[in-house]
Amino acid sequence: MQSNGDTSGAGEPTPDPAVTTPAAARSARGYFPGADAKHPVLITEAAPSLDEQHRARVRRYTIIMAFRIPCLILAAIAYSMFENPLISILIIVASVPLPWIAVLIANDRPPRAKDEPSRWDGRDNQIALESGHRKAID
């Protein structure tokens, strides 16, 4: 039996207690998940800059408008293959509202966050002008 202070062998190194090293810290899933080596983790709740928002809107507009030319080419191919103008007209009609849709989507602002304050302050309940009799000149 050993008591406190007794050693089992003189000169033998005492075994270290079971030391567990923590595993490598799991990287945080930030703004760019999976590419942590390239991009830093987003630690702010600030909105993306106006330049980033503009780039994203231009990218969306370009992607939507890029479908218009292939639609026209597809309409020509469909007409030459099926010799049915109805199919090509339907494809062209489907491509007509694409510029309008692209502009609407590109001009849209980013969605509001749940914690973003509402700008409603109850002005609807107030009377714009006081009611009462005013002297009018006839």
N, C-alpha and C positions, 0 to 999 in steps of 0.2 A: 504494500500500500504506500502510496505517496501522500505526503501532506504538503501543505504550502511551503514552498521554499526548497523542498528536496528535489534533486535532479536524479534522473535514472542513470545517467552515465556521465562521467566527467569527460569533457572535451567533445562530446557528441553534440552536434547542432540540434537544437530543439525544433521539432517540426512546426512550421507556420500553421496557424489556424486556417481553416478553410476560407480562403479569400476568393470572393467571386468578383470578377470584374464585370461591370455592366456591359451589356452588348452595345454595339455602336448605336448611338441615339438615332432613332428613326427620323428621317428627314420630314420636315413639316410639309404638308400638302398646301402650298400657297397658290399664287396666281398662275404659275406655270407648273402644274403637277407633272412629274416625270422628267423634267429638265432642270433639276435643281443645280446641276453643275454649271449650266449656262446662264441661268437667270436667278436673281435674288428672290427671296420670299417676300411677298407683299405684306407689309406690316402696318399699313395705314388704311384708314377707311375713306380716304380722299377719293373723289371721283377721278376718272381718267382725265388726262389733260385734253384741252380742246383740239389740239393737233391729233391726238390718238383717236378721239371721237370722229374727227373729220376724215381721217384715213379709213376708219372702219366703214363710214357711210359711203365714201367713194368706192371702196372695195365691193360693198353690197350692190351699189348702182351698176358697177362694171359687170359683176357676175350676172345680174338680171338682164342687162342689155346684151350680154354676150349670147343669150339664148335667142335673140331676135333674128340674127342673120342665119343661124342654122335652121330656124323654122322656115324661113323663106326658101332656103335650099332644099329642105325636106319637102316643102310644098311642090317645088318643081320636079323633084324626083318622084313623088307620089303621083303627080299628073302624068309623067312619062311612063310610069310602070302600070298604073291601073287605068289610065285614060278616063278617069272619072274626075271632073272638075269639082265635084262636091267635097271630096276628101281634101284636095288642095285648098279650097276656099275655107274649110273648117280650120285647117292649120294656120292659114293667114289670119283668120278672124281671132284665133287664139293668141296670135302674136301682136295684134293691134293694141291691146291695153297694157302691154309690157312697159312702154316708156312711162305711162301714167303711174303704174304700180311701182316702178323703179324710183321715180321722183318722190312718191309718197313715203316709201320705205327709207330712202336716203335722207329725207328731211326730218324724219322722226327722231325725237330725243331718246336717250337711253331710258329704260324704265325706272320709275321712282323706287327708291328703297323704302322698306316698310317703316324705318325710323325717320324718314325725311318728314319734316313738319309740314302740316297742311297750311295752305295760305288762307284758308277760310276764316274769316273773323266775324261773321254774323252781320254783315252790312245789309243783308236783305231785310232784316227786321227793323231797320231804321227808316224813318221817313226822310226822303230827300229834301223836301221843302215843307215848311210849316204851312198848315192849312189855316185859312182865315179869310176874312173879308179885306180886300184891298180897295183902296179908292182908285177908280179908273176915270180917266178923262174921256167924256163922250164927245 
